[in-house]
Amino acid sequence: MKKQTTLLLALLLLASTVLGACSGETSSDPNGETTAAQVNAEPPETEAQKIEPDLPDITYDGRDYRIYSWYIEPAGVGAYWVWDDVWVEAQNGEVINDAVFQRNSYVEEKFDIAIQYKNEFYINYEENVKKSVKANEDLYDVILSMGHCIPRMYTSNVFYNLHDIDYLDFDKPWWDANATEAFTLAGYMPFAVSDMTILDKGATACVFFNKKIAEDYGVGNLYEHVYNNTWTMDTLITEGKKVSEDLNGDSIYDENDRYGIVCGDEPVYMFFHAADGRYVTKDADGYPVFTFESESNYSAIQYYLENIMYDERLTFNATYNDYKNWSSTLVNTFIENKALFMVDLIRDIESLRSMESDFGILPIPKYSASQDHYSSSASVFGGNLISVPITCTDTDFVGIILEALSAESTYTLIPAFYDTVLKDKATRDVESTDMLDIIIESRVYDVGDFFNIVSFPDLFLRITGSVHDNGISSAYPKRTSDVASFYAKYEKSINKELEKLIEIIDEWNEM
């Protein structure tokens, strides 16, 4: 991943974008010292060193390459769809749009194919994929799934083992190594992540910070905490408390006041992953094991729940306080200078373009400085997982074009993504590029979350009580920090569901 990011940033520099120095360059922090991000960094590569995929020189006489995907709201509308990253009709001057068009045109011309793209409402998408597989119909070459679709699809055996498809080289930098490792279960990998899509990059956890508030309250250079390995949950709390204030003096903290942190429920799982917690890990044979229950997990969860999520003077939880409109409330609170930090997903940077105050981006803080890495959750609510349906009859064709699209995206779409995220107020500074490197390279794909074992990740997400305490559904928990008792309610059903998943993995491998 480091090699991949260094490569794409070198390309950005050659293209004279606004990005500044990449993490592989020799540079210094504001105090003139070499930053932690540059330690052991590789030298930047040049455009002449472009890595080409190992593919045959072959053409397909105009053959259709059929990609099928989902949507929740129409393209360009809503929090689940920020960028068209697979197919566009024509160039229009927008950097991502044109990068997609150029990538697709290059691959279409090189292999003499025609990319055909169709997307449907996600529930219809799921049903259509399952029906086509059941009927043994070869309707799609590649399917792209939102993570939240997976639990309703995997039991129908719709996915081909991507490790069995020739020409897909998962050691190449355009494939996300973290996803490859996480989703390979006892040798079987039903889906993967590559540079061909950026919706998944946008659905990655991060922390935005308000530069004006940081300056006004003497918070200091927050990037230095990342470079100096002091960007922890303790630091988030300490700096956040410096700005929290009952602005109208009514002794009630609500939407009229200023907070250290504004968020939804999402930090519940983001902080869990940041503390190296995982719902599911793997045993020596690669089979999934549910590992939520542990003293270290419980200690970390209780700490951040009680000291961050449930501290109503420090944190404004938009989901708990305004359940129906939480997304707009979250963003507006930050835009209106009512919070120093906003814990959210990268894609919401698009909603911040109108913000007058400058802002920056940081990784989710570590639980402890003793951790040697950051962990940035890849959300199941959005993004794209790449799969090939089990009904595929020409895996060589599918593999060759998928590898070509993924490889070319490293030199077109990914630089466009960086350019889009790191433009305007987000970042006219060198540090923001380093931060985005760290965030993207440290993505966590938790198998338990993507398979949503007995809905436990969804239930855990709502441990804040946002659903139950608002009278919306008693099926979700009341607010609690008694994590052990919370887990004990679901342990038996979790183990049964995990056994079923293991049986399905064995069935996949037997096929």
N, C-alpha and C positions, 0 to 999 in steps of 0.2 A: 504493500500500500504506500509506503514512503516513496519507493521508486516511482510509482505511478503518479503521485501527487507532485513530486519534484519535476517529472517530465512535463506534465501539463502546465505547470507554472512557468517553466522555461519557455514553452510555446507561447504562453500569454505575453511574456516579456518581449519575445521576438515580434509579436503582433502589435506591440505598442499599446497594450491595454492599460487600464488604470490601476493595475493590481499591486505594483511595487515588488519588493523583494520576496522570494519564496523561502520556505523553511530549509532548503538545502543550500542557501547561499551563505557567504561569510558576512555577518552583520552583527550589530550590537543593540543592546537594549538602551533605553534613555539614559542610563548611567554609564554607558560606554563599556559595559561588560558583555561578553559573549553570552547569549541567552540559552536557556535549557533546550529550546526548540532546535538550536543549531548543533548541539552535541551529537557527534557521530553521524551527522547528516552526510548524505552522498553528494558528490559534486553535481551541479545541474547538467542535464543533458541538453542537446541542441536539436534543432529540427532535423538535421542530417542524420541523427541517430534514431529516427522514428522506427518503432518496432512494427514490423509487418506480421500479420497472421500467417501461419503455415498452411496455406490453402492451395488446392490445385488450380491450374489455369483452365477454367471451364466456363461455358456459357449455356443458357437454358432456353434460348429461342423465345424470349418474352414471357416465360412461365410466371404465373401469379405466385406471390409469396404472401400467404394469408395470415394476418395477425388479428386476433380477436381479444377484446378487452372490455372493461366495465366503466361505468360512471355512476356517481351518486346524484350529482347535479350537472346540468349541461356544461359543456366545455367553456372554460373561462369564467364560470360562476361558482361561488361557494368555496369553503375551506378545503374541500377534498380535491379540487382541481385547480391548480395554479398555473401549470405549464403543459402545453401540448408537446410531449417529448418523443412520440413515436411516429406521427405522420401529420403533415400539414399540406394544404393544397398548393400554396405558392409562397414565394418570398414576399415579405411585407416590410422589411426594414427593422423588425424586432430581432434582437440578437439570438434568442433561443429558437424562435420560429425559423430564421434563416439557416441556423446551424443544422436543424432537423432536416430542412429541405435539401441542403447541400450534402449532408451525409447520405440521405436516401438516394439522391440523384447519382452520387458517386457509385454506390453499390449497385443500383439498378443498371447503370451503364456498363460497369465492369463485368457483371455476370449476366447481362441481358435478361433481367427479370422485371416484374411490375409488382411493387408492394401494394397489397390491398389491405385496408384497415377498416375494421368495424368494431364499434363499441355499443353496448346496451346497458340499460339499468342493471345494477349489480345483481339483483335477485334473478332477473331474467337471464343474465349472463351465466350465473351459476347453474340454473336449471338446464339451459341449452347445452352447456358443456357436458353435464351428466347424461342428458338424453342422447347426445350424439355418440358418446362412448358406449352407452348401453346398446345402442342400435348398430354399433361398429361402423359408424360413418366417419370417413376421413374428410372433415369439413374445415379444419384449421391446422396450420403448420405450427404456430406459436400461440399460446394463450398467456395473457398477462393478468395476474390476480392481485387485488387488494388483499393485504394480510388478513383482514377480517372475513374474507370469503373462504379462506382455507378450511376452517372447522366444518363447514357445510359441504365441502367437496371431497376431502381426502378419503372418506370412508367409501366413496364410489369408485375408487381405483382409477382415477382419470389421468394420473400423471405417469409419464415415462421416466425411467431412471436416466437422468442427464449424464451420468458417468458412462453410460453405455452408448452414447451418441458420438460417433467419430467426428473429428475436427473441432470439437469443443475442448479447448486447452485451458483448464481452470488454474494453471500456473501462470498464465499471462496476466499482465497488470490491469487489463480491462475487466477482469472478473473480480468481484469483491471476495477476498480470501476469508473474511470474517463470516460472510454468509455461506460460503462453500463449506467451511468447517462446521458451522452450526447445523446446517440443513442436511448434512450427510449422516444418515442414521443407519448404522450397521451396513454401510456400503451403498445405501440407496439414497439418492438425492432427488426429490420431486420438484424442487424449484431452486432458482439461483438468482443472483443479482449481478448485473453488469453495468458498464457505462452507457449502454443503449438507452437507459431510462434515467431520468432525474427526479421523478416524483418521489422515489424512495429517498433520495438525498434530501429533498425538501421536507420529508416527514421524519427528520432526525432531531432529537432533543438538543436544546441549547439554552443559553441565558442571554437575553438582551439587557443592556444597561444604558441608562440615561446619562450622557456625558455632562449635561448641564447640572443636574442634581448632584452628580459626583463632585463636580468642581465647587458648587455652591456650599456643600456641606463638608468639604475637606476630606473626601473619601480617598483621594489620591489616584494613582495610576493602577487600575485594576488588572491590566495586562501583566504587570510585574508579579502579581500573585501567581499567575499561571507559569511564568518563566522561572520563578523562584520556588515553585512547588508548595506554595502556601494557599492555593485556591481550593479551600475545603468548605464543608458545610458550616464549620465554626466561623470562617471568614465571611461567608454569605450572611450569617446571622449578625455578626458584629458590625459589618458595614451597613447592613439593612437597618439596624436599630438606630444608627446615627441620623437617619432621615425621617423615621416614623414620627408622625405628629398629629395631634387632634386639632386640626386647623380651625374649626369653628368653636372650639372650647366647650362643647356640650357634653363632654365626658363619654361620648358614644362614638366608637370607631365604625364608620360606615363609608359609603362611596364618596362622601364629602371630604374625606381626610387624606393624608399622605401616608404611604406605606413603604417599607423596605422592599417588599416583594408583592407582586400581583401574579396570580396563576389561576389555573383551573384545578381539576383533580389530578391531572397528568403527572405532577411531580411525585405522586405516590409510587408509581412504578419507575419513574426516571431516577429518583434518589435511591431506590432499591437496587437498580442496576449499577448506579454510580458507586454504591458501597460493595460492589462485587457480588451482590445477591443474584440468583437465577432461580426461576421456577423449576427449570429442567436443565440438567447437565447430562453427561453420557458416561456409561461404564466402560470398562476396558474393551468390550466388544462393539462399542459404538451405539448401544441401545440407550434410549432415554430413561433417565432416573429423576424422579421428582425430589428436588433438594431445597424446597422452601423452608422446611423445618430445620432450624439450627440455632444455636445460641447466638452466634455472630449475626445472623440475619435478624433475629428478634430484637437484639440490642440496638442494631442500626435503625431498624424500622421504628421502634419505639422512640428513639432519640429524635429522628427528624419529624415524626408526627407531632410529638409534644412540643418541640422547640421551634418548628417552622410552620407546619401545616395548621396546627391548632392554636398558634399564638396570634390572636385576632388583632393585636396591636402592631405586630410585625408584618403579617401576611393577610392580604385581601384575596380570598378564594372566590373568584367570580362564579364558579359553578355552584358553590354552596349558597352564595348570596343572591344570585340572579340566574337560576337554573335555565330558564327558557331563553335568555338572551346572553348566556355566559360568554360566548365567543366575542361578540361586539363589546361587551362590558370589559372584558379582559384587555382588548387592544386599546379601547378608548381611555381606560384608566392610565395606561402607559403613555399614550400620546399626549394626554392632558397634564403630564408632569406630576402625576400622583403616585408614582412608584419609581424607586431606583432600579429595581430588577424586574424583568418579566421572564418567567420560566415558561418556555413554549417550544414550538417547532420552527425550524429554519424557514419554512415556506411562508410563515406569517410576516416575514420581512416585507412582502408585497403590500401588506396592510399598513405598514409604517411609513410608506413613501411620503405621505402628507404631513408627517410629524415635523414641527418646526425645530425642535431641539435635536441636536446631534445624538446619535446612539451608536453603541458598539455591540460586539457579539463575543461571547465567552462559552467555553464548554460547561456542561453540568459539573459542579464542583465534586471533588473526591469526598468520601466520608472521612478519610484519614490521610495525612501527608505521607504515611508509610506505604501507601499504594504506589506502584510504579507506573501507573497508567490511568487515563481517564476512561470513562465508559459512557457512551452516548446512545441512548435507546433509539432503536429504529421502530417507529410506531406502526402498529397494525392498522391504524385508521388512516389509510392512504398509502401511497407508494405502489410499486409494481414488482411482483415476483414473476420471473420468467419461467415458463414451463412448456413442455411439449406433450400434447395429449397422447395417450397410450395407443390411439388409433392411427397414429402416424405410419405411413407406408413407405416413405422415402426419407429415412433419417439422415442420409448423407447430404441430400439437398437442404434439409432443414438446418443441419449442423453447420454447413459451409456458409450459408447466408447469415445465420445468427452470429457466428464468429466474426464475419466480416462487418456486420452492423455494429457489433460491440467494440471491435478494434478501432474502426473509423471514428466512433463516438469519442474515444479518448482524445482525439485531435480536433474535434469539432464541437460536439455537444458539451463536454465537460468544461472546456475553457469558457464557453458561453454561459454555463451555469455559474461559474466563479465570477464572471464579469457581471452577471445580473445580481447576484447576492451582494457583491462587494462594491456596488456603485453608490453614488450619491452620499446621503448622510450615513449609511451603514458604515462608510469607511474610507475615508481618504487617509488611511494610515497603514503602515507596514504591518502592524501587529494583527490586524483583522485577517490578513491572509494566513498568518501562522495559526490563528484561532480556528479558522475554517478547516485548515489541514488537520488539526488535532481532532476536531469534531467528526469529520468524515472518516478519518482513519480509525477512530475508536468506536465505530458503531457496534451495537450489541443486538444480535438477533436471537431472542430467547425462544427456544422451541416451545416451551410451555405456553408462551404468549401467543405465538402464531397458530398453534393447534388449539388454544383456548381450552385446556383440559377441564372438563365439567364446568366451564365458565368461571373457574377460580380466578384467573387474572382480571376478568371483568368485575367480579365481586370485590377483589382486593383493591382495584382502582377506586371503588366507591366506599372505602373504609372511612372516608371523611364524613359519611352520612348525607351527602348531597342529594341522593335520591330518596332515601328513607325519611330523613328529617324534614324534607320538603313535602312529604305526604304523597309522593308520586308512586312509590312502590315499596311495600313492606318486605318484598323478596330480597331487597338489598339491605346491607347491615346499617345499624345505627352507628353514629360516630363512636369509635373506640380506639384505644391504643393497646388493648390486651390482645396482642397478635397470636399468642399461643392458643388461647381459647377460640379465637376466630378461625384459625387453621384447623383445630380439632373437629369442628363441625363438618368439614368437607374431606377429611383425610381418607376415609374408607372409599368414598365415591371416586376420589382422585386416583387411588391405586387401581380400582377396577377399570376406570377409563384408560389408564396408562397401559394396563394389560391388553386392552383391545387394540390400542395403537401399536403395540409390539407385535401382536398377531397380524395386523395389516402390513407392517413392515416385512414380516416373514413371508407373507403372501406375495408382496411386491417382488421380493428377492427371488422367490420360487419361479415367478413368471419370467 
